[in-house]
Amino acid sequence: MLMLRQPAFGHRLRKLRMAQGLSQTALAGEGMSTGYLSRLESGARQPTERAVGYLAGRLGLEAADFEEPATGSLAHALTLAASTGSPDAVEALRQALTAEGHESPVLRWQALWLLAQAARVQGDHALELERLTRLVGLGEEVGVCELRVRGLTRLARCLRSVGEINPALEAAVEAHRLALSEELGVEDRAAALLALVSVQAEAGRVGDARVHADELTVLVEGRADALWAEAMWTAAAVRMRQGDYPGAQACLDDALDRFGSQEDLVLWTRLRLATARLHLQKLPADPEQAQRRAAEAEAALAFVGTPALRQDLTALKADLAFATGRYDDARALLAALAGDQSRMTYRGRVRLEILRHQLLILGGDPCGIQGLRDLAQQAQQDANIDLAAEIWRVLADALTQAGQAGLAGQAGLAGQTGVAGQAGQAGRLSGASPVGG
């Protein structure tokens, strides 16, 4: 049996009960008297093995959960997690938050913020979303405008990551409105703009996104920190969607030159992955530069090799293999990714599907065409207008390449009409450049 001593056991039992919103009567049930439970919580009685087993079952826990976390209080666990960020400290914080239902809402907000951040780093977007949803509710309870804006901003970005564009847009618009109306500081206003620009671009509102992106770059002018680097990355993404590849590259090159790895190595790495993708997407593509930036990112993964970053790099390598005609390598890399639990964003996962269908088309399999059509239509239904436009353009290009290679007739791909028109229509909706432009 575990060595559960009083009064630590009683203190822990009370915290666990309150965390689940149970009264002593509700927890005691028919198998224990309320008076006995009260004496256990006060430390007046030593718990028996039978009592511990009964209470654990009533709470849906294991007996080991009655051990006081090594971190002690939520405040202590929060301090350790914020200062070290280690997996053990994050897990201790999660345990402390579960037990500390009576702690102040501000402390719980801070704990959820760090836990959501940890989930984001690992690419666990579902867990991040669950924690951020709770965090936004706590922000309303606390009533501090800065906390409300920060919660809504992060929620908007997470919703975008999982492809929930309309809710993401609502959260971003509200965060931006609050930040302006309450005249918050530069950091909060810039963070709200970052979320708003990225979601607007994804929703196909590229004109609005460009206006806000320009506002954002003015707001952070003169800085060279992580906020500025993200602003330049966001501005580059909008320019890419408008077909302004030189402008996008200028923004990213500025960020690469001025933002040091000592500031934030994860962001430093992601900037290089983003720049490599730009070199593959621009016209004409520059695979050599893409490879150089990918190599820089890969070197950094020895220090910040989270599953999410490793999958992003593998996906980039697959796209690079496709762009350079190494189709078997691209297939092998896709197969490697298929064997892992996906930690990628919605857009990243769709890009993998795009590549898989492109390879099918090149192999003479007409299923690739229908697969791209289905992806584009689903993206439109999900309000991912920019992504839908990208897929239609890819489909039109794939059909052209297949035809030039003499594969269209062999696989029954000839006679596919309307694709270019659909791509052009989607492009007009998103404000992006037309097919081939």
C-alpha positions in Angstrom: 0.0 0.0 0.0 1.1 3.6 -0.6 2.4 5.5 2.4 -0.4 8.1 2.6 0.2 10.1 5.8 -1.9 12.7 7.4 -2.5 15.6 7.1 -1.1 15.5 3.6 -3.6 12.9 2.5 -6.6 14.9 3.8 -5.3 18.0 2.1 -4.9 16.2 -1.2 -8.3 14.5 -0.9 -10.1 17.8 -0.4 -8.4 19.4 -3.4 -9.3 16.4 -5.6 -12.9 16.5 -4.4 -13.3 20.2 -5.0 -11.6 20.0 -8.4 -14.5 17.8 -9.5 -17.1 20.0 -7.9 -18.3 17.4 -5.4 -19.7 17.9 -1.9 -18.6 15.6 0.9 -22.0 14.0 0.8 -21.8 13.3 -2.9 -18.3 11.8 -2.6 -19.1 9.7 0.4 -22.1 8.1 -1.3 -23.5 5.0 0.3 -20.2 3.3 1.1 -18.8 5.9 3.6 -20.3 8.2 6.2 -19.9 11.9 5.7 -18.5 12.2 9.2 -15.7 9.8 8.4 -14.9 11.5 5.2 -14.8 14.8 7.0 -12.3 13.4 9.6 -10.1 12.1 6.7 -10.0 15.5 5.1 -9.2 17.2 8.3 -6.4 14.8 9.0 -8.0 13.4 12.2 -8.1 9.9 10.8 -5.5 7.8 9.1 -6.8 6.4 5.8 -7.2 2.6 5.5 -6.4 0.7 2.3 -10.1 0.0 1.8 -11.1 3.7 2.3 -8.4 4.8 -0.2 -9.6 2.3 -2.8 -13.3 3.4 -2.3 -12.5 7.1 -2.7 -10.3 6.5 -5.7 -13.1 4.6 -7.4 -15.6 7.4 -6.6 -13.3 10.0 -8.0 -12.3 8.0 -11.1 -8.6 8.0 -10.0 -5.8 5.7 -9.1 -4.7 5.3 -5.5 -1.4 6.9 -6.4 -3.2 10.1 -7.3 -3.7 10.8 -3.6 0.1 11.3 -3.3 0.8 15.0 -3.0 2.7 16.1 -6.2 6.3 16.8 -5.6 5.7 20.4 -6.7 3.2 21.0 -3.9 0.9 23.9 -4.7 -0.2 25.1 -8.1 1.8 28.3 -7.6 5.0 26.2 -7.0 4.3 24.0 -10.0 3.6 27.1 -12.1 6.9 28.7 -11.1 8.9 25.5 -12.0 7.1 25.0 -15.4 7.7 28.6 -16.4 11.3 28.6 -15.4 12.4 25.2 -16.9 9.7 24.1 -19.4 10.8 20.5 -18.9 8.4 17.7 -19.6 8.4 16.7 -16.0 7.6 20.2 -14.8 4.8 20.5 -17.4 3.3 17.2 -16.2 3.6 18.3 -12.5 1.8 21.5 -13.5 -1.0 19.5 -15.1 -1.4 17.4 -12.0 -1.4 20.4 -9.7 -4.0 22.2 -11.9 -6.2 19.1 -11.7 -6.1 19.1 -7.9 -6.2 22.9 -7.3 -9.9 23.7 -8.2 -10.1 26.3 -5.4 -7.0 28.3 -6.5 -7.5 31.8 -7.9 -8.7 32.0 -11.5 -5.6 34.0 -12.4 -3.3 31.2 -11.3 -5.4 28.7 -13.2 -5.3 30.9 -16.3 -1.5 31.1 -16.2 -1.3 27.3 -15.8 -3.6 26.7 -18.7 -1.6 29.2 -20.8 1.7 27.2 -20.2 0.0 23.9 -20.7 -1.6 25.0 -24.0 1.8 26.3 -25.1 3.4 22.9 -24.3 0.7 21.1 -26.4 1.3 23.5 -29.3 5.1 22.8 -29.3 4.4 19.1 -29.5 1.9 19.6 -32.3 -1.0 18.2 -30.2 -3.6 20.7 -31.6 -6.6 18.9 -30.2 -5.2 19.1 -26.6 -4.1 22.7 -27.2 -7.7 23.6 -28.4 -9.3 22.0 -25.3 -7.0 23.9 -22.9 -7.4 27.2 -24.8 -11.2 26.9 -24.7 -11.0 26.6 -20.9 -8.5 29.4 -20.8 -10.8 31.8 -22.7 -13.6 31.0 -20.3 -11.3 31.8 -17.3 -10.3 35.0 -19.0 -14.0 36.1 -19.0 -14.2 35.1 -15.4 -11.1 37.1 -14.4 -12.3 40.1 -16.4 -8.7 41.4 -17.2 -8.8 42.7 -20.8 -5.2 41.7 -21.5 -5.9 38.1 -20.5 -9.1 38.0 -22.6 -7.2 39.3 -25.7 -4.3 36.9 -25.3 -6.6 33.9 -24.9 -8.7 34.8 -27.9 -5.6 35.5 -30.0 -4.1 32.1 -29.2 -7.5 30.4 -29.7 -7.9 31.9 -33.1 -4.5 30.7 -34.2 -5.2 27.2 -32.9 -8.6 27.0 -34.6 -6.8 28.0 -37.8 -4.3 25.2 -37.3 -7.1 22.6 -37.1 -9.0 24.1 -40.1 -11.8 25.7 -38.2 -11.7 29.0 -40.1 -15.1 30.6 -39.3 -14.7 30.3 -35.5 -11.1 31.3 -35.8 -12.1 34.5 -37.7 -14.7 35.3 -35.0 -12.1 34.9 -32.2 -9.5 37.0 -34.1 -11.9 39.8 -34.9 -13.0 40.0 -31.2 -9.4 40.0 -30.0 -8.5 42.8 -32.4 -11.6 44.8 -31.4 -10.8 44.5 -27.7 -7.1 45.3 -28.1 -8.0 48.5 -30.0 -11.0 49.6 -27.8 -9.0 49.1 -24.6 -5.9 50.7 -26.1 -3.7 47.8 -25.0 0.1 47.8 -25.5 2.0 47.1 -28.7 2.5 43.4 -27.8 -1.1 42.6 -27.4 -2.2 44.7 -30.4 0.4 43.1 -32.6 -0.4 39.6 -31.4 -4.1 40.2 -32.2 -3.2 41.5 -35.6 -1.0 38.4 -36.3 -3.9 36.1 -35.6 -6.3 38.3 -37.7 -4.0 38.5 -40.7 -3.3 34.8 -40.8 -7.0 33.8 -40.5 -8.2 36.4 -43.0 -5.7 35.1 -45.5 -6.8 31.6 -45.0 -10.4 32.6 -45.4 -9.6 34.2 -48.8 -9.9 37.8 -47.6 -6.5 38.6 -48.8 -7.1 42.3 -49.4 -8.2 42.8 -45.8 -5.2 40.6 -44.7 -2.8 42.8 -46.7 -4.2 46.0 -45.1 -3.8 44.6 -41.6 -0.4 43.1 -42.4 0.9 46.5 -43.4 -0.5 47.9 -40.2 1.3 45.2 -38.3 4.7 45.8 -39.8 4.4 49.5 -39.0 3.4 48.7 -35.4 6.5 46.5 -34.8 9.0 48.6 -36.8 12.3 49.0 -35.1 12.2 45.7 -33.2 14.1 42.5 -33.9 12.5 40.1 -31.4 10.2 37.1 -31.8 7.1 39.3 -32.3 8.8 41.2 -35.1 10.0 38.0 -36.8 6.5 36.5 -36.7 5.1 39.8 -38.1 7.6 39.6 -41.0 6.7 35.9 -41.6 3.0 36.8 -41.6 3.5 39.7 -44.0 5.5 37.3 -46.3 2.6 34.8 -46.2 0.1 37.4 -47.4 2.4 38.5 -50.2 2.8 34.9 -51.3 -1.0 34.6 -51.5 -1.1 37.7 -53.7 1.6 36.3 -56.0 4.2 38.8 -54.8 7.1 36.4 -54.4 9.9 39.0 -54.4 8.0 41.0 -51.7 7.5 37.8 -49.7 11.1 36.8 -50.0 12.3 40.3 -48.9 10.2 40.0 -45.7 11.5 36.5 -44.9 15.1 37.4 -45.8 14.9 40.4 -43.4 13.7 38.0 -40.6 16.4 35.5 -41.4 19.1 38.1 -41.3 18.1 39.9 -38.1 16.4 37.3 -35.9 19.0 35.2 -34.0 18.6 31.6 -32.9 19.4 32.6 -29.3 16.0 34.5 -29.2 13.8 31.5 -30.0 15.3 28.5 -31.7 12.0 26.9 -32.6 10.8 30.1 -34.4 14.3 30.4 -36.0 13.8 26.9 -37.4 10.3 27.4 -38.6 11.4 30.6 -40.4 13.8 28.5 -42.4 11.2 25.9 -43.2 8.8 28.7 -44.4 11.6 30.2 -46.5 12.3 26.8 -48.1 8.7 26.5 -49.0 8.7 29.9 -50.6 11.6 28.9 -52.8 9.5 25.9 -54.0 6.3 27.9 -54.6 7.7 31.0 -56.3 7.9 31.2 -60.1 10.3 30.0 -61.2 11.0 27.6 -58.3 14.5 27.5 -56.7 15.0 24.0 -55.3 18.7 24.7 -54.6 17.9 27.6 -52.2 15.0 25.5 -50.7 17.5 22.7 -50.0 19.9 25.1 -48.3 17.3 26.4 -45.9 16.0 22.9 -45.2 19.5 21.9 -44.3 19.8 24.8 -41.8 16.5 23.8 -40.2 17.5 20.1 -40.0 20.7 21.1 -38.2 18.7 22.9 -35.6 16.4 19.9 -35.0 19.3 18.3 -33.0 18.3 20.9 -30.3 14.6 21.4 -30.8 13.5 18.2 -32.5 9.9 18.1 -31.5 7.7 15.6 -33.4 5.8 18.4 -35.1 9.0 20.1 -36.4 10.4 16.8 -37.6 7.2 16.0 -39.5 7.2 19.5 -41.1 10.8 18.9 -42.3 10.0 15.5 -43.7 7.0 16.9 -45.6 9.2 19.7 -46.9 11.7 17.1 -48.1 8.9 15.2 -49.9 7.9 18.4 -51.7 11.5 19.1 -52.6 11.9 15.6 -54.0 8.8 16.0 -56.1 10.0 19.4 -57.4 13.3 17.9 -58.5 11.8 14.9 -60.2 12.8 12.3 -57.5 9.3 10.8 -57.3 10.3 7.5 -55.7 12.0 9.5 -52.9 8.8 11.6 -52.5 6.7 8.4 -52.2 9.1 7.0 -49.6 9.0 10.1 -47.5 5.2 10.2 -47.6 5.1 6.5 -46.5 7.4 7.4 -43.6 5.0 10.2 -42.5 2.0 7.9 -42.8 3.5 5.6 -40.2 3.6 8.3 -37.5 0.9 10.0 -35.5 0.3 13.3 -37.3 1.4 16.4 -35.4 0.9 18.7 -38.4 -1.6 21.4 -38.9 -4.7 21.0 -41.0 -3.0 22.8 -43.9 0.1 20.7 -43.6 -1.9 17.4 -43.7 -3.8 18.6 -46.7 -0.6 19.4 -48.5 0.5 15.9 -47.9 -2.7 14.7 -49.6 -2.1 17.1 -52.5 1.3 15.6 -53.0 0.0 12.0 -52.8 -2.6 12.7 -55.5 -0.1 14.5 -57.7 2.1 11.4 -57.6 -0.9 9.3 -58.5 -1.6 11.4 -61.5 2.0 11.2 -62.6 1.7 7.5 -62.3 -1.3 7.4 -64.6 -3.9 6.8 -61.9 -7.1 8.8 -62.5 -8.0 8.5 -58.8 -5.5 11.4 -58.2 -7.8 13.8 -60.2 -10.9 12.9 -58.2 -8.9 13.1 -55.0 -7.7 16.6 -55.7 -11.2 17.6 -56.7 -12.6 16.2 -53.4 -9.9 18.0 -51.4 -10.6 21.4 -53.1 -14.3 21.1 -52.6 -13.9 20.1 -49.0 -11.6 23.1 -48.4 -14.2 25.4 -49.9 -16.9 23.9 -47.7 -14.7 24.5 -44.7 -14.2 28.2 -45.7 -10.5 27.5 -46.5 -10.9 29.5 -49.7 -7.1 30.2 -50.1 -6.3 26.5 -49.7 -9.1 25.5 -52.2 -7.6 27.9 -54.8 -4.2 26.4 -54.3 -5.6 22.8 -54.8 -7.4 23.8 -58.0 -4.2 25.4 -59.4 -2.2 22.2 -58.5 -4.8 20.1 -60.3 -4.7 22.2 -63.4 -0.9 22.1 -63.4 -0.9 18.3 -62.8 -3.2 17.7 -65.7 -1.0 19.8 -68.0 2.2 18.0 -66.9 0.5 14.6 -67.4 -0.7 15.6 -70.8 2.7 16.7 -71.8 4.2 13.5 -70.6 1.7 11.5 -72.7 0.1 10.0 -69.6 -3.3 11.6 -69.9 -4.6 9.3 -72.6 -3.1 6.2 -71.1 -4.9 6.6 -67.8 -8.1 8.0 -69.1 -7.3 11.5 -67.9 -8.1 13.2 -71.2 -11.4 15.1 -71.4 -11.1 16.5 -67.9 -12.6 19.9 -68.4 -13.4 22.9 -66.2 -10.5 22.5 -63.9 -8.7 25.6 -65.0 -11.9 27.5 -64.8 -12.6 26.3 -61.3 -9.0 27.2 -60.3 -9.4 30.7 -61.7 -12.7 31.2 -59.9 -11.2 30.0 -56.6 -8.3 32.3 -57.2 -10.5 35.3 -57.7 -12.4 34.5 -54.5 -9.1 34.4 -52.6 -7.5 37.4 -54.3 -4.6 35.2 -55.4 -2.9 35.2 -58.7 -4.5 33.2 -61.5 -3.3 29.8 -62.7 0.1 29.9 -64.2 0.5 33.5 -63.0 
